[in-house]
């Protein structure tokens, strides 16, 4: 995720700031490459995983603030033997005293851009490379030194989440999705929800076109106020073989009725089998909107990348 970009914009130039970057990890490491944490003399933003790893890294970050801006060091942390963390794994960190004069790239930085980094003598040079290619680093081997360079994709893969319905459950899903690796596209047919941030109002007879516009790796969650709209959206979604997830809110009875109607409309059994209804990870029985939302989002996160 790229929350650190906003924090760096806010803090840089107003106080001395150190930045901890995970360059590479392997095994059971708490966070992956690209994770960042900002540290000042008395504050921190973000996390590289907590525990002894983060405690030691924050100590190093505050120590580097005693040196001129642009100072950096790379450190390997074998989590088991060095830090006594039972998760094992290995992490390679870059710790730097951020130089405000070297942040010309920051104003235009955002997700899905490639950031090129070159380690220099007492300085780090960064620039954006539109159309560049990320270069994964290893957590083993010689530590990167002066002259080393690497390219990384800012942010991480975020699955498109097409959410149909702006009622209580829809609002709960949208609220919890904010800090998750999803890209939310949210639709409703009711004009009274036009003022709800993030909702796109779609005419009743055009709502299926939103399904057609969804990318192949999208997850669809259908929970409108109208079973007729739910059915049309479900039928349209099941005709998209590339969709990663098709979730319909409802009971086992609703599922059975929908499947019977879908079969009557000629939808093949193999396509009907792709329908998830009820939504949410099994074993979560609560009916509160937030419970349903968290259970459904957990199911979508379980799809992987």
C-alpha positions, 0 to 999 in steps of 0.5 A, spaced: 500 500 500 502 507 499 499 510 505 507 512 506 507 517 500 502 521 504 505 521 510 512 522 507 509 528 503 506 531 510 512 530 514 518 531 510 521 538 510 517 539 517 522 535 521 527 530 521 525 523 518 527 516 517 524 511 512 525 504 513 524 500 507 523 492 506 527 491 500 526 483 500 524 478 505 523 470 504 520 465 509 515 467 514 517 474 514 512 479 517 511 484 511 514 483 504 518 488 499 516 495 498 513 495 506 515 502 509 515 505 515 517 513 517 520 514 524 521 521 527 524 522 534 518 521 537 513 518 532 512 513 527 507 511 522 506 505 518 509 498 520 514 493 518 511 487 522 512 489 529 516 485 534 523 485 535 524 486 528 521 493 528 524 495 535 531 494 532 529 497 526 526 503 529 532 504 534 537 504 527 532 509 524 533 514 530 540 513 530 541 515 523 537 521 524 544 523 528 547 523 521 546 528 515 540 527 510 541 522 505 545 517 510 543 510 509 545 503 511 542 496 509 541 491 514 539 483 514 535 480 519 535 473 520 528 473 524 530 466 528 537 466 530 538 474 531 531 476 533 528 470 537 522 471 533 519 464 532 516 466 525 523 465 522 524 468 515 529 473 513 528 480 512 533 485 508 532 493 510 534 499 508 534 505 513 535 512 511 535 519 513 530 522 508 533 528 504 528 533 503 532 536 497 532 529 494 524 528 494 522 531 487 519 525 485 514 525 491 509 530 488 507 525 482 508 518 485 502 514 486 500 507 485 502 502 479 508 507 478 515 504 478 520 507 482 527 507 481 532 507 486 540 508 486 544 508 492 550 513 492 555 516 497 551 519 502 545 520 498 539 516 495 537 518 488 530 516 486 526 517 480 519 515 477 519 511 471 513 510 467 512 504 464 518 501 467 519 494 470 520 492 477 526 488 479 525 483 485 531 483 490 534 477 494 534 477 501 541 473 501 547 475 498 552 481 499 548 487 501 547 492 496 552 498 496 554 504 493 552 504 486 546 499 487 540 500 484 533 497 483 526 498 481 520 497 484 512 497 483 509 502 488 503 499 491 501 492 490 496 488 486 489 490 488 483 486 486 477 490 483 471 489 487 465 490 484 459 492 489 452 492 487 448 495 493 448 501 497 444 499 503 447 497 510 451 491 508 454 495 502 456 501 506 459 496 511 463 493 505 465 499 502 467 502 509 472 496 511 475 495 504 478 502 504 484 499 507 484 493 504 488 491 497 481 492 493 479 497 488 472 498 489 467 500 484 460 501 487 453 501 484 446 502 486 440 504 482 436 508 487 437 516 486 437 517 494 444 514 494 447 519 489 450 523 495 453 517 498 461 518 497 463 513 492 457 510 489 455 511 482 448 511 480 446 506 474 439 506 471 435 500 472 435 497 465 443 499 465 446 495 471 448 489 467 453 493 463 457 494 469 458 487 470 460 487 462 465 492 464 468 488 470 475 486 468 476 478 468 480 478 475 474 482 479 470 480 485 463 481 484 458 482 490 451 482 489 446 485 495 441 490 492 434 491 495 431 488 489 431 480 488 429 481 481 436 486 480 440 481 484 437 475 479 439 479 473 446 481 475 447 474 477 445 471 471 450 476 467 456 475 472 455 467 471 456 469 463 463 472 465 467 465 465 473 470 467 471 473 474 474 471 480 468 471 485 461 472 484 458 473 491 450 473 492 447 475 499 442 471 501 440 464 504 440 457 502 433 458 500 435 464 495 440 460 492 436 454 491 431 458 487 436 462 483 439 456 481 433 453 479 431 460 475 438 460 472 437 453 469 431 454 466 434 460 463 439 455 460 445 457 464 450 451 464 451 447 471 458 448 471 457 456 471 452 455 476 457 452 481 461 458 481 456 462 485 457 463 492 451 464 496 451 465 502 457 470 502 462 470 507 467 465 510 463 458 513 462 458 520 461 466 521 453 466 523 452 473 525 447 477 521 450 484 523 452 488 517 459 489 519 460 481 521 457 480 514 462 485 511 468 482 514 466 475 512 465 476 505 471 481 505 475 475 508 473 470 503 475 475 497 482 476 500 482 468 500 482 468 493 490 471 493 493 475 487 
